[in-house]
C-alpha cells in the first residue's frame, strides 16, 4: 500500500498595515492568519508553508517647506501558501 498522496495547496491573499515598517506590515498580515480575531478561524485545517510579497505600498507626508518626505503608513499584500492538515484533528471524512 502506498501512503503517499498529492499535497493539496491553497493560496490565501492577506494585507497587513503598519506605521513602523514593511517588515511590521508583513508580520501583521501573517498574524491575521495565525491568530484570527474574535474567534473566527477561517483556516482551521491549513498549515501555512511559505509566502510571497505581492505588493508593497504606503502613504507619504510631504512638507515642501521643510523639504521632507516621510512614510507614514506601510501596507504589505502577501500570498500565503498553505497545505491541508490531514491529521485526525482535521479529518472530516474527506
Protein Blocks (a to p, Z undefined) as FASTA:
>chain_A
ZZbdcddddddddddddfkbmmlmmmmmmmmmmmcghhiafblmbccfbdcdfbdcdddd
ddfklopacdfbdcddddddddddfbfklmghZZ
